[in-house]
Amino acid sequence: MVYPVEANTTVYLGSMVGLNANGNAAPASSVATLKIIGRAEMVVNGLPGQDAVNNPGAAGAMSLVARRGVFMYAVNDGTIGAAQVGQMAFAVDDNSVSASDGGSATAVIAQSTTFPAATSAQIVNVGHENISKVKVHSTAGGGTIYVEGTDYVVDNQAGLVMLIGGGGIAAAATVFIDYNWGAPTRSVAGRIAGLDPSGQVWIDFWHQAIAAV
């Protein structure tokens, strides 16, 4: 897709790019108001390998192509490891991500939650939006720890948990959910698709929620 570049802004090729409140492309940064759209690929009508240098320049004086896909970026802190694969990553700057949304999260421990009867969609609302670090278990003290992506999926932004058919949680079951909630100060980049031996992480920009439920 082609997007206008914000005024007095430089977007580097290969960097993470988002749309700001004006609908213009800008480098990803540690703010919650960007709509991350993927990797900056090329400048429209520019030279091969040319960065989008619209500085100085009016908004829309230059446009760039941004592409969704699975791309590798740096881990800004120590928050992403094997246990975070499948979870959301948040943009810190135009070349790095974190598992932390940057907000001052409030922890909820062992919230008792009962899924609907088998005749209804197996979705529950935990009561908060912008949730993270979700863990579902069978008893208040722990018990069976269910596996995200196998037994259930999470829409972090909406605060929804949905059962996966054939998983370890039955319809109408009562479970206990741990999670953090709080307004984010960073924008979702995409799902963590995998780790790279270099220490960087592969981010799937096509999926900016665990499940669209």
C-alpha positions in Angstrom: 0.0 0.0 0.0 1.1 3.6 -0.7 1.0 6.1 2.1 1.8 9.9 2.3 4.7 10.7 4.5 4.2 13.2 7.4 5.7 16.7 7.1 9.3 17.2 8.1 9.8 13.4 8.6 12.3 10.8 7.5 11.3 7.2 7.2 14.2 4.8 6.6 13.8 1.8 4.3 13.4 -1.5 6.2 12.2 0.3 9.3 8.9 -0.2 11.0 6.4 2.4 10.0 3.0 3.5 11.3 0.2 5.9 10.5 -0.3 8.8 12.8 -3.5 10.6 13.8 -3.3 12.5 10.5 -3.2 9.3 8.5 0.4 10.0 7.4 3.3 7.6 7.5 5.8 8.2 10.3 8.6 6.1 12.0 7.3 3.7 14.6 7.9 5.0 18.1 7.0 4.3 21.7 3.5 5.9 21.6 0.1 4.3 21.7 -1.5 6.3 18.9 0.2 4.8 15.8 -1.4 2.2 13.5 1.6 0.1 12.6 1.4 -0.8 8.9 4.5 -2.8 8.4 8.0 -2.3 6.9 8.9 0.7 4.7 9.8 -0.8 1.3 10.4 1.9 -1.2 9.7 5.6 -2.0 7.1 6.2 -4.7 8.9 7.4 -7.9 12.2 7.5 -6.0 15.5 6.0 -6.7 16.2 2.3 -5.6 17.4 2.2 -2.0 16.3 5.8 -1.4 14.9 6.6 2.1 11.8 8.6 2.4 13.4 11.9 3.3 10.6 14.4 3.5 12.5 16.8 5.7 12.0 19.6 5.1 8.7 19.0 3.3 4.9 19.3 3.6 2.7 16.4 4.5 2.1 14.2 1.5 4.9 15.8 -0.6 6.4 12.3 -0.7 4.8 8.9 -0.5 6.2 5.5 0.4 5.2 1.9 0.0 4.7 -0.1 3.3 4.4 -3.9 3.3 2.9 -6.3 5.7 4.6 -9.6 6.2 6.9 -11.4 8.7 10.0 -9.3 9.2 12.9 -9.4 11.7 13.5 -6.6 14.3 15.6 -6.1 17.4 14.4 -6.8 20.9 14.6 -3.6 22.8 14.8 -5.3 26.2 14.8 -8.7 27.7 11.1 -9.3 27.5 10.9 -11.6 24.5 12.0 -15.3 24.7 10.6 -18.6 23.6 7.7 -18.3 26.0 6.5 -15.2 24.2 6.2 -16.7 20.7 2.6 -16.2 19.6 2.0 -13.2 21.9 1.9 -9.6 20.9 5.0 -7.4 20.4 4.8 -3.6 20.8 6.8 -1.0 18.9 9.5 0.8 20.9 11.1 2.6 17.9 11.4 2.0 14.2 13.8 -0.9 14.6 12.9 -2.6 17.9 10.0 -4.2 19.8 9.1 -5.3 23.3 6.6 -7.6 24.9 5.7 -4.8 27.2 3.0 -2.3 26.1 4.8 0.3 28.3 1.8 1.0 30.4 1.4 0.9 34.2 -0.3 -2.4 34.3 -2.6 -3.6 37.1 -2.3 -7.3 37.9 -5.4 -9.5 38.2 -4.8 -12.9 39.8 -7.1 -16.0 39.6 -10.2 -14.3 38.3 -12.9 -17.0 38.3 -14.5 -17.2 34.8 -17.1 -19.5 33.4 -17.5 -20.1 29.7 -20.9 -20.3 28.1 -22.9 -23.5 27.5 -22.0 -25.7 24.6 -24.7 -24.2 22.5 -23.1 -20.7 22.6 -19.9 -19.3 21.3 -17.1 -20.1 23.7 -16.0 -16.5 24.3 -15.7 -14.6 27.6 -14.9 -11.0 28.4 -12.6 -10.7 31.3 -13.9 -7.2 32.1 -10.9 -5.1 30.9 -9.4 -4.0 27.6 -5.7 -3.9 26.7 -4.8 -7.0 28.6 -1.4 -8.8 28.6 0.4 -11.7 30.2 -2.7 -13.9 30.2 -2.5 -17.3 32.0 -5.5 -19.7 32.2 -5.5 -22.4 34.8 -7.9 -24.9 36.3 -7.8 -24.0 40.0 -7.2 -20.8 41.9 -3.8 -22.2 43.1 -2.7 -23.2 39.6 -3.7 -26.7 38.8 -3.5 -27.4 35.1 -2.0 -24.5 33.2 -3.7 -24.4 29.8 -1.7 -23.5 26.7 -2.4 -20.3 24.7 -2.8 -21.2 21.0 -3.7 -24.8 21.8 -6.5 -24.5 24.4 -7.5 -20.9 24.0 -6.7 -17.7 22.2 -6.8 -14.1 23.4 -7.9 -10.8 21.8 -5.6 -8.6 24.0 -7.1 -5.3 22.9 -10.7 -6.3 23.4 -10.0 -8.4 26.6 -11.6 -11.5 25.2 -10.7 -15.2 25.7 -12.0 -17.8 23.3 -11.7 -21.6 23.6 -10.2 -23.7 20.8 -12.3 -26.7 19.8 -10.6 -29.9 20.8 -8.5 -28.1 23.4 -8.2 -28.9 27.1 -11.0 -26.7 28.3 -14.6 -27.9 28.0 -17.6 -25.8 27.2 -19.2 -24.3 30.3 -16.0 -24.9 32.3 -15.0 -22.6 35.1 -11.4 -21.6 34.9 -9.1 -19.0 36.7 -7.5 -16.3 34.6 -4.4 -14.2 35.5 -3.7 -11.1 33.4 -2.5 -7.6 33.5 -4.5 -4.7 32.2 -3.9 -1.0 31.7 -3.9 1.6 29.0 -0.9 1.0 26.7 1.7 3.6 25.9 3.0 1.7 22.9 1.3 0.5 19.7 0.9 -3.1 18.7 3.4 -4.1 16.0 2.3 -7.7 15.4 2.4 -11.2 16.7 5.8 -12.7 17.7 6.3 -15.4 15.0 9.6 -16.8 16.2 13.1 -16.1 17.5 16.2 -15.7 15.4 19.6 -17.1 16.4 20.9 -13.5 16.1 18.9 -12.5 19.1 16.4 -10.7 17.0 12.7 -11.6 16.7 10.4 -12.3 13.7 7.2 -10.1 13.8 4.1 -11.0 11.9 2.5 -7.7 10.9 -0.5 -9.4 9.4 -1.7 -10.4 12.8 -2.1 -7.6 15.3 -4.4 -9.5 17.6 -4.1 -13.2 18.7 -7.6 -13.8 17.4 -10.2 -11.7 15.7 -13.1 -12.5 18.0 
